[in-house]
């Protein structure tokens, strides 16, 4: 492979085997941003495709962007920024497609209170993002005496009517993905991982009862091909039963259709001064120090403000009781990371109702950053022209100083500082 930027073969000094130029950090930075964004689109497109959703325009863009990224064809910084923003536009399309597939297949979500304790009996814990796999498992375990629990990004499954109708879908066990080594070890039943964010188990813990399916694989775990879950069902029956131990309930499932149903009350509350500001606090979670910022920020949000949240970052604070404002919950959990589409629909609808732009709304985005789907969603927000986003706990290493300057100058992206300082800066406007 030949690199257009440093005129060397991929194996030469200054280039990696992928052809990403190591001599121009801005070029490399933009290429990595785009590649992570494409991985995010691919993840959402995979889920949509499993439910019959295909968008030829998105597929075509994936080929175009990969070709430009790998070969550096006709590359300059400006053109690659435009390509990255187009990646954001395509991610919005694929999130819309996935939302359509999910609602047509599983029903339109309605807010649901989800049990976090356990029920007496055998159990299977399902993690990942694939509701189709969960539905197949629910069908095959009905009447077997096995209870099904969700984990991490699977929590919103309880709000989809065609999943919630299964009475043995009994609750959510545990929190975000980075705690699974501890939580899977304490869960006595079988565990099914449907997509990414699965960690390799520590030795002599739960590998013998961990199953994977779809694109996920763990060395030594049983991989289920297709949708025959008989192996994990038999394993669950052979394992110790869970105790009857009720827990606190979590509220989830505020699809944009549910929130927009409250639009009249929300607009009235804003005009009456009862709701001063909206905060979208969410995104990916991780184990790195500094992420307690999001817990503290949510705790310190004034009581006349509403918090929207989504993705596994919500586990930092979704167990807290934030109360309500005239019947409007102060904590509104929109769902998984792909439900950023719902957040966008809500913002656009409110902007229309108040006859202003999204950037003029009393709305601030405070995002926790980690992996490729976060990159894809950020590119979507930037493509929509949304500004003043705060990101943390630290910026990714692949963003070069010059590229960061572009993001700051064009979109006023700001790294988080402290909850008190950021809240003061936001609310004084």
Steps between C-alpha positions, in 0.01 A plus 500: 500500500625849416449807721431818302609720786855386571567319171601173659360153497292395798793302636734798473606733777221735603204284398312219665395189313151653469632784289412763761761769474719533806674814376198733516322474833200700378445263209537202731264659752226556241544149360459347844196715579340384176590135554350500850191674364466236230524226762214666687286515184584136427381392846161672458466383140565142613208510746271659242600247234413211733149645517476546123612865484745592223590846366699489173614860550660411834663190352636705210643761734678231702682385185583858397630600842707185550658542157593862571629421846714200407641636174514871588350561155468874422554569867540830678392608845198700381363217289542253781315725745214514248512120472488467880194727517338294226571198720290677765216546252512131406502402867179699551344311208602164639378587852167602347491171308577299815233689695247417227602132499487476880159665535347302213636172641466550876241778529534866598673525839307624801660605830552202728604446861755217498577277800871480590474211745465129424218247493517150639597255226756432230619797299669621182659845485505666156746777418579691181270693268307249289129490582442238228720251684316581822162439336609159367630404843175611666296289260713191563505536880128565542353241734840353594515659845806706398488872572670744261689807621645787300839660559646839407380621156223238501308688773267686255373166367245504783324797338427326167149345518581185301792423732336614825201270445718202596443467872831323554689813389518593865755775545841656449806366680809714543617819336735612222726279290824567691358338816415171333801306634369559851129476417519191277706326768229561761211409270451123554324429169608492136608813310435584134698772321333618180739771380811697592604634843566149628813445710717190530412335834766467771630145544275251679197727516209479253651399164331157520156668511568787256347469153545729201304552181508714186826694449615444858757241596700415813771229496368198689137615509230307313398690187138462390454498124161603370221525756492159668543574870458144626862484624471803727154391616634161610797668667271738691293207627813333637616806695392620848173690528491871576339613826181702528653839579309812387701812420452864411320575174647699210289710263592469132349500152423865422491470123459837325134417435442481876688822573330689218170386647596719796603789273205717596572465872874552443448817295254634757745426784785676316288807425383511863861491621454163671759334273808716462732272302541154346820297530584199285745308718599166352715300265744217550634400838837364605720420797742792460520740793306822451168355395353573842473852352173391334354375826589822677376713211161326499471532879573874479261580215248750652155368580339723236692318224435174314762234420481295181728196488588202282755220450692330781627831641159532669596232753704769674177652632185323373445336839444841662159654567487838326127553546286687248385845392120513471493131409792524255778267620825686570693196373395380156685186382475486121661155468807364322773697324312476169211679670701815448262509204214557748696778672547672165130469416408652837742790455376573148136488612562735794691740275201501265258561785703794629569628148877499546808297405616200703803700617263764641313254720564487877674168435858396574675178399748352749632180345715216631734372234643155439466304177407492133125550528568810708711632211221432250244679719731797556547531122120494463461785748771702327346440158172637639686813606453443873752701701627545856529128576700410809698174476700300752645368713792552258522552128607196294870474420435480125377862480802713405537859630420647157190285455390594853542866405268446204238340728530784750487778239214356295291334772628633835561149633623530858671248729323457836661664804315463830124458554473827691696705245321348200155544651579863585625569147194335340231654716632855496421526127 
